[in-house]
């Protein structure tokens, strides 16, 4: 299946797919260019796809949609710009916010959807979700095995240890750079003797020292940034840390086999969406609701 490589070709894609709207998301093993997307290329598997499919089902249940993960954020932004200009119809894009809000790069238009936090991982992973995921996976009684205080402790310490690294990462992103590692996010996570995950502060110090050696000029946002270490941290670090909490708890409380990361992410998304429906995560709910009311 191929389409004319024009905005009208993209606008007509929904007719070939027999849906009301085509939704493009990030994610997948391959990143596709705009011309490849217009020719019908996309990834069939993506955790981003799973997340956005469930979000749209909550807030836009009556529309018939086709979801396509195209990997590339730059391609998503290109399509979003066409949507904002009105040159593309019958198409939505759903993407991670990243640090676009701090850099003034958000594209605000009906049909352009952003996560509340840095990424879907930041929206999903929190103490409530980790707790529910644990009890789903571990065959124990909630009354006899209580893990919430330990989960809270993990997140509280994580927020304290990574706070200023997140702030530096935001500042650097406004100048085309970054502090937190995108290629190896788990390199900033280490483990206590008990196996409990924690922030690798030595690794953070090394990253900061490396930036200092480059003798960058002082950088500012122009105003004091309002940020939250869990909400605005690079999302893959938050998801990796949360996954390690679950693995740690399972190891200490059951004989369950090793938990594949993708399984944990799927369970986490499911618990988060259930929480949205049941009145939890109010800030996230209002954020998504506000975007869907525009379409």
C-alpha positions as a Markdown table, in Angstrom:
| # | Residue | x | y | z |
|---|---|---|---|---|
| 1 | Unk | 0.0 | 0.0 | 0.0 |
| 2 | Unk | 1.5 | 3.4 | -1.0 |
| 3 | Unk | 0.2 | 6.9 | -0.9 |
| 4 | Unk | 1.1 | 10.1 | -2.8 |
| 5 | Unk | 3.9 | 11.8 | -0.9 |
| 6 | Unk | 1.9 | 14.9 | -0.1 |
| 7 | Unk | -0.2 | 16.1 | 2.9 |
| 8 | Unk | -3.3 | 15.1 | 1.0 |
| 9 | Unk | -1.9 | 11.6 | 0.7 |
| 10 | Unk | -1.5 | 11.5 | 4.4 |
| 11 | Unk | -5.0 | 13.0 | 4.9 |
| 12 | Unk | -6.5 | 10.2 | 2.8 |
| 13 | Unk | -4.7 | 7.3 | 4.5 |
| 14 | Unk | -7.7 | 6.8 | 6.8 |
| 15 | Unk | -9.9 | 5.9 | 3.8 |
| 16 | Unk | -7.6 | 3.1 | 2.8 |
| 17 | Unk | -7.5 | 1.8 | 6.4 |
| 18 | Unk | -11.3 | 2.2 | 6.8 |
| 19 | Unk | -11.0 | 4.2 | 10.0 |
| 20 | Unk | -12.0 | 7.7 | 11.1 |
| 21 | Unk | -8.5 | 8.8 | 12.1 |
| 22 | Unk | -4.9 | 7.5 | 11.8 |
| 23 | Unk | -2.8 | 8.0 | 15.0 |
| 24 | Unk | 1.0 | 8.2 | 14.7 |
| 25 | Unk | 3.1 | 7.5 | 17.8 |
| 26 | Unk | 6.7 | 7.2 | 18.7 |
| 27 | Unk | 8.2 | 3.8 | 19.4 |
| 28 | Unk | 9.2 | 0.6 | 17.6 |
| 29 | Unk | 12.5 | -0.8 | 16.4 |
| 30 | Unk | 12.8 | 1.4 | 13.3 |
| 31 | Unk | 12.5 | 5.2 | 12.9 |
| 32 | Unk | 10.8 | 6.2 | 9.7 |
| 33 | Unk | 11.1 | 9.4 | 7.7 |
| 34 | Unk | 8.1 | 11.4 | 6.5 |
| 35 | Unk | 8.3 | 10.0 | 3.0 |
| 36 | Unk | 8.5 | 6.4 | 4.3 |
| 37 | Unk | 5.5 | 7.0 | 6.5 |
| 38 | Unk | 3.6 | 8.4 | 3.5 |
| 39 | Unk | 4.5 | 5.2 | 1.7 |
| 40 | Unk | 2.9 | 3.2 | 4.4 |
| 41 | Unk | 5.9 | 2.2 | 6.6 |
| 42 | Unk | 5.4 | 1.7 | 10.3 |
| 43 | Unk | 6.3 | -0.5 | 13.3 |
| 44 | Unk | 3.7 | -3.1 | 14.3 |
| 45 | Unk | 5.0 | -3.5 | 17.9 |
| 46 | Unk | 5.8 | -0.8 | 20.4 |
| 47 | Unk | 5.2 | -0.1 | 24.1 |
| 48 | Unk | 4.3 | 3.5 | 23.1 |
| 49 | Unk | 1.7 | 2.1 | 20.9 |
| 50 | Unk | 0.2 | 0.0 | 23.8 |
| 51 | Unk | 0.1 | 3.1 | 26.0 |
| 52 | Unk | -1.5 | 5.4 | 23.5 |
| 53 | Unk | -4.0 | 2.8 | 22.4 |
| 54 | Unk | -5.3 | 2.5 | 25.9 |
| 55 | Unk | -5.3 | 6.3 | 26.5 |
| 56 | Unk | -7.4 | 6.9 | 23.4 |
| 57 | Unk | -9.8 | 4.1 | 24.4 |
| 58 | Unk | -10.4 | 5.9 | 27.7 |
| 59 | Unk | -10.9 | 9.4 | 26.3 |
| 60 | Unk | -12.1 | 8.8 | 22.7 |
| 61 | Unk | -13.9 | 5.4 | 22.8 |
| 62 | Unk | -16.4 | 6.0 | 19.9 |
| 63 | Unk | -13.9 | 6.8 | 17.1 |
| 64 | Unk | -12.5 | 4.1 | 14.9 |
| 65 | Unk | -8.7 | 4.5 | 14.9 |
| 66 | Unk | -5.7 | 3.0 | 13.3 |
| 67 | Unk | -2.4 | 3.3 | 15.3 |
| 68 | Unk | 1.0 | 3.3 | 13.7 |
| 69 | Unk | 4.3 | 3.6 | 15.6 |
| 70 | Unk | 6.9 | 5.3 | 13.4 |
| 71 | Unk | 9.8 | 5.7 | 15.9 |
| 72 | Unk | 11.1 | 9.1 | 14.9 |
| 73 | Unk | 10.2 | 12.1 | 17.1 |
| 74 | Unk | 11.3 | 14.4 | 14.2 |
| 75 | Unk | 8.8 | 12.8 | 11.9 |
| 76 | Unk | 6.1 | 13.1 | 14.5 |
| 77 | Unk | 6.9 | 16.8 | 14.9 |
| 78 | Unk | 6.8 | 17.3 | 11.1 |
| 79 | Unk | 3.3 | 15.7 | 10.9 |
| 80 | Unk | 2.2 | 17.7 | 14.0 |
| 81 | Unk | 3.3 | 20.9 | 12.3 |
| 82 | Unk | 1.2 | 20.0 | 9.3 |
| 83 | Unk | -1.8 | 19.3 | 11.6 |
| 84 | Unk | -1.4 | 22.7 | 13.3 |
| 85 | Unk | -1.2 | 24.4 | 9.9 |
| 86 | Unk | -4.4 | 22.6 | 8.8 |
| 87 | Unk | -2.7 | 21.0 | 5.8 |
| 88 | Unk | -3.2 | 17.5 | 7.2 |
| 89 | Unk | -6.7 | 16.2 | 8.2 |
| 90 | Unk | -7.9 | 12.9 | 9.7 |
| 91 | Unk | -4.6 | 12.4 | 11.4 |
| 92 | Unk | -3.5 | 12.7 | 15.0 |
| 93 | Unk | 0.0 | 12.4 | 16.6 |
| 94 | Unk | 0.7 | 11.2 | 20.1 |
| 95 | Unk | 4.2 | 11.8 | 21.5 |
| 96 | Unk | 6.4 | 12.2 | 24.6 |
| 97 | Unk | 6.6 | 15.7 | 25.9 |
| 98 | Unk | 10.4 | 15.4 | 26.6 |
| 99 | Unk | 11.7 | 18.9 | 27.6 |
| 100 | Unk | 9.6 | 20.7 | 24.8 |
| 101 | Unk | 7.7 | 22.6 | 27.5 |
| 102 | Unk | 10.8 | 24.1 | 28.9 |
| 103 | Unk | 12.2 | 25.0 | 25.4 |
| 104 | Unk | 8.9 | 26.5 | 24.1 |
| 105 | Unk | 8.7 | 23.8 | 21.5 |
| 106 | Unk | 5.2 | 22.3 | 22.2 |
| 107 | Unk | 3.0 | 22.3 | 19.2 |
| 108 | Unk | -0.4 | 23.2 | 20.5 |
| 109 | Unk | -3.2 | 22.1 | 18.2 |
| 110 | Unk | -6.3 | 19.8 | 18.2 |
| 111 | Unk | -5.0 | 16.4 | 17.3 |
| 112 | Unk | -1.6 | 16.8 | 18.7 |
| 113 | Unk | -1.3 | 14.9 | 22.0 |
| 114 | Unk | 1.6 | 15.0 | 24.5 |
| 115 | Unk | 2.3 | 13.0 | 27.7 |
| 116 | Unk | 1.9 | 14.9 | 31.0 |
| 117 | Unk | 5.4 | 14.1 | 32.1 |
| 118 | Unk | 8.6 | 13.8 | 30.1 |
| 119 | Unk | 7.3 | 10.5 | 28.6 |
| 120 | Unk | 4.6 | 7.9 | 29.1 |
| 121 | Unk | 7.1 | 6.2 | 31.5 |
| 122 | Unk | 6.9 | 9.2 | 33.8 |
| 123 | Unk | 3.1 | 9.2 | 33.8 |
| 124 | Unk | 2.8 | 5.5 | 34.4 |
| 125 | Unk | 5.5 | 4.7 | 37.0 |
| 126 | Unk | 4.8 | 5.7 | 40.6 |
| 127 | Unk | 4.3 | 4.1 | 43.9 |
| 128 | Unk | 0.7 | 3.2 | 43.3 |
| 129 | Unk | 1.4 | 1.4 | 40.0 |
| 130 | Unk | 4.4 | -0.5 | 41.3 |
| 131 | Unk | 2.5 | -1.7 | 44.3 |
| 132 | Unk | -0.4 | -2.9 | 42.1 |
| 133 | Unk | 2.0 | -4.5 | 39.7 |
| 134 | Unk | 3.7 | -6.4 | 42.6 |
| 135 | Unk | 0.5 | -7.8 | 43.9 |
| 136 | Unk | -0.6 | -8.9 | 40.4 |
| 137 | Unk | 2.7 | -10.8 | 39.9 |
| 138 | Unk | 3.4 | -12.1 | 43.5 |
| 139 | Unk | 1.1 | -14.8 | 45.0 |
| 140 | Unk | 1.0 | -13.3 | 48.5 |
| 141 | Unk | -1.6 | -11.7 | 50.7 |
| 142 | Unk | -1.7 | -7.9 | 50.9 |
| 143 | Unk | -2.4 | -8.2 | 54.6 |
| 144 | Unk | 0.6 | -10.4 | 55.3 |
| 145 | Unk | 3.2 | -8.9 | 52.9 |
| 146 | Unk | 3.1 | -5.1 | 52.9 |
| 147 | Unk | 5.5 | -3.4 | 50.5 |
| 148 | Unk | 4.2 | 0.2 | 50.2 |
| 149 | Unk | 6.5 | 1.8 | 52.7 |
| 150 | Unk | 9.6 | 0.3 | 51.0 |
| 151 | Unk | 8.3 | 1.5 | 47.5 |
| 152 | Unk | 7.8 | 5.0 | 48.9 |
| 153 | Unk | 11.3 | 4.9 | 50.4 |
| 154 | Unk | 12.8 | 3.9 | 47.0 |
| 155 | Unk | 11.1 | 6.7 | 45.1 |
| 156 | Unk | 11.7 | 9.4 | 47.8 |
| 157 | Unk | 15.5 | 8.6 | 47.8 |
| 158 | Unk | 15.5 | 8.5 | 44.0 |
| 159 | Unk | 13.9 | 11.9 | 43.8 |
| 160 | Unk | 16.5 | 13.4 | 46.2 |
| 161 | Unk | 19.5 | 11.8 | 44.6 |
| 162 | Unk | 18.6 | 12.7 | 41.0 |
| 163 | Unk | 16.9 | 16.0 | 41.5 |
| 164 | Unk | 19.7 | 18.4 | 40.5 |
| 165 | Unk | 20.9 | 16.1 | 37.7 |
| 166 | Unk | 17.4 | 16.4 | 36.2 |
| 167 | Unk | 17.5 | 20.2 | 36.5 |
| 168 | Unk | 20.9 | 20.3 | 34.8 |
| 169 | Unk | 19.5 | 18.0 | 32.0 |
| 170 | Unk | 16.6 | 20.4 | 31.5 |
| 171 | Unk | 19.0 | 23.4 | 31.3 |
| 172 | Unk | 21.3 | 21.6 | 28.9 |
| 173 | Unk | 18.4 | 20.5 | 26.7 |
| 174 | Unk | 17.6 | 24.1 | 26.0 |
| 175 | Unk | 21.1 | 24.5 | 24.5 |
| 176 | Unk | 21.1 | 21.3 | 22.4 |
| 177 | Unk | 22.8 | 19.1 | 24.9 |
| 178 | Unk | 22.0 | 16.8 | 27.8 |
| 179 | Unk | 23.4 | 15.4 | 31.0 |
| 180 | Unk | 21.5 | 12.1 | 31.6 |
| 181 | Unk | 22.6 | 9.3 | 29.3 |
| 182 | Unk | 20.1 | 8.5 | 26.5 |
| 183 | Unk | 22.0 | 5.5 | 25.2 |
| 184 | Unk | 22.6 | 3.6 | 28.6 |
| 185 | Unk | 19.9 | 4.9 | 31.0 |
| 186 | Unk | 20.5 | 2.1 | 33.5 |
| 187 | Unk | 24.1 | 3.3 | 34.0 |
| 188 | Unk | 22.8 | 5.8 | 36.5 |
| 189 | Unk | 21.1 | 3.0 | 38.5 |
| 190 | Unk | 23.0 | 0.9 | 41.0 |
| 191 | Unk | 22.1 | -1.5 | 43.8 |
| 192 | Unk | 22.5 | -1.7 | 47.6 |
| 193 | Unk | 23.9 | -4.9 | 49.1 |
| 194 | Unk | 20.2 | -6.1 | 49.6 |
| 195 | Unk | 19.5 | -5.7 | 45.9 |
| 196 | Unk | 17.4 | -2.6 | 46.3 |
| 197 | Unk | 17.9 | -0.2 | 43.4 |
| 198 | Unk | 19.3 | 3.3 | 44.0 |
| 199 | Unk | 20.8 | 6.1 | 42.0 |
| 200 | Unk | 24.5 | 5.7 | 41.1 |
| 201 | Unk | 25.6 | 9.0 | 42.5 |
| 202 | Unk | 29.2 | 8.4 | 41.4 |
| 203 | Unk | 28.1 | 8.0 | 37.8 |
| 204 | Unk | 26.1 | 11.3 | 38.1 |
| 205 | Unk | 29.2 | 13.1 | 39.5 |
| 206 | Unk | 31.2 | 11.7 | 36.6 |
| 207 | Unk | 28.7 | 13.0 | 34.0 |
| 208 | Unk | 28.7 | 16.4 | 35.7 |
| 209 | Unk | 32.5 | 16.6 | 35.7 |
| 210 | Unk | 32.6 | 15.6 | 32.1 |
| 211 | Unk | 30.3 | 18.6 | 31.2 |
| 212 | Unk | 32.3 | 20.9 | 33.4 |
| 213 | Unk | 35.5 | 20.0 | 31.5 |
| 214 | Unk | 33.9 | 21.2 | 28.3 |
| 215 | Unk | 33.9 | 24.7 | 29.8 |
| 216 | Unk | 30.4 | 25.5 | 28.7 |
| 217 | Unk | 29.2 | 29.0 | 29.2 |
| 218 | Unk | 26.7 | 29.6 | 32.0 |
| 219 | Unk | 23.2 | 28.6 | 30.8 |
| 220 | Unk | 19.8 | 29.8 | 32.0 |
| 221 | Unk | 16.2 | 29.2 | 31.2 |
| 222 | Unk | 15.3 | 32.8 | 31.5 |
| 223 | Unk | 13.1 | 32.1 | 34.5 |
| 224 | Unk | 13.1 | 29.7 | 37.4 |
| 225 | Unk | 12.1 | 26.3 | 36.1 |
| 226 | Unk | 9.3 | 24.5 | 37.9 |
| 227 | Unk | 10.1 | 20.8 | 37.7 |
| 228 | Unk | 9.6 | 17.5 | 39.5 |
| 229 | Unk | 12.5 | 15.0 | 39.5 |
| 230 | Unk | 10.2 | 12.0 | 38.7 |
| 231 | Unk | 7.9 | 13.8 | 36.2 |
| 232 | Unk | 10.7 | 15.5 | 34.3 |
| 233 | Unk | 13.5 | 13.0 | 34.4 |
| 234 | Unk | 14.5 | 11.2 | 31.2 |
| 235 | Unk | 11.7 | 8.6 | 31.1 |
| 236 | Unk | 13.8 | 5.5 | 30.4 |
| 237 | Unk | 15.7 | 6.1 | 33.7 |
| 238 | Unk | 12.4 | 6.2 | 35.6 |
| 239 | Unk | 11.0 | 3.1 | 33.9 |
| 240 | Unk | 14.3 | 1.1 | 34.5 |
| 241 | Unk | 14.4 | 2.2 | 38.1 |
| 242 | Unk | 10.7 | 1.2 | 38.6 |
| 243 | Unk | 11.2 | -2.1 | 37.0 |
| 244 | Unk | 14.2 | -2.8 | 39.3 |
| 245 | Unk | 12.0 | -2.1 | 42.3 |
| 246 | Unk | 9.5 | -4.7 | 41.2 |
| 247 | Unk | 12.3 | -7.2 | 40.5 |
| 248 | Unk | 13.7 | -6.5 | 44.0 |
| 249 | Unk | 10.4 | -7.0 | 45.7 |
| 250 | Unk | 9.6 | -10.2 | 43.8 |
| 251 | Unk | 12.9 | -11.7 | 44.6 |
| 252 | Unk | 12.5 | -11.0 | 48.3 |
| 253 | Unk | 8.9 | -12.2 | 48.5 |
| 254 | Unk | 8.5 | -15.1 | 46.1 |
| 255 | Unk | 10.1 | -17.8 | 44.0 |
| 256 | Unk | 8.8 | -16.3 | 40.8 |
| 257 | Unk | 10.9 | -16.6 | 37.6 |
| 258 | Unk | 12.7 | -13.5 | 36.3 |
| 259 | Unk | 10.3 | -10.9 | 35.0 |
| 260 | Unk | 10.8 | -9.7 | 31.4 |
| 261 | Unk | 10.9 | -6.0 | 31.2 |
| 262 | Unk | 8.2 | -5.7 | 28.5 |
| 263 | Unk | 5.8 | -7.7 | 30.6 |
| 264 | Unk | 6.4 | -5.4 | 33.5 |
| 265 | Unk | 5.8 | -2.3 | 31.3 |
| 266 | Unk | 2.6 | -3.8 | 29.9 |
| 267 | Unk | 1.3 | -4.5 | 33.5 |
| 268 | Unk | 2.3 | -1.0 | 34.6 |
| 269 | Unk | 0.4 | 0.6 | 31.7 |
| 270 | Unk | -2.7 | -1.5 | 32.5 |
| 271 | Unk | -2.6 | -0.5 | 36.2 |
| 272 | Unk | -2.1 | 3.2 | 35.3 |
| 273 | Unk | -5.0 | 3.3 | 32.9 |
| 274 | Unk | -7.2 | 1.5 | 35.5 |
| 275 | Unk | -6.2 | 4.1 | 38.0 |
| 276 | Unk | -7.2 | 6.9 | 35.6 |
| 277 | Unk | -10.6 | 5.4 | 35.1 |
| 278 | Unk | -11.1 | 4.9 | 38.9 |
| 279 | Unk | -10.2 | 8.5 | 39.8 |
| 280 | Unk | -6.5 | 8.3 | 40.6 |
| 281 | Unk | -3.8 | 10.4 | 39.0 |
| 282 | Unk | -5.9 | 13.5 | 38.8 |
| 283 | Unk | -3.3 | 15.8 | 37.2 |
| 284 | Unk | -2.6 | 13.3 | 34.5 |
| 285 | Unk | -6.3 | 12.8 | 33.9 |
| 286 | Unk | -7.0 | 16.5 | 33.5 |
| 287 | Unk | -4.0 | 16.9 | 31.2 |
| 288 | Unk | -5.3 | 14.2 | 28.8 |
| 289 | Unk | -8.9 | 15.2 | 29.1 |
| 290 | Unk | -8.0 | 18.7 | 28.1 |
| 291 | Unk | -6.3 | 17.6 | 24.9 |
| 292 | Unk | -9.1 | 15.2 | 23.9 |
| 293 | Unk | -11.8 | 17.9 | 24.5 |
| 294 | Unk | -10.2 | 19.8 | 21.6 |
| 295 | Unk | -10.9 | 17.1 | 19.0 |
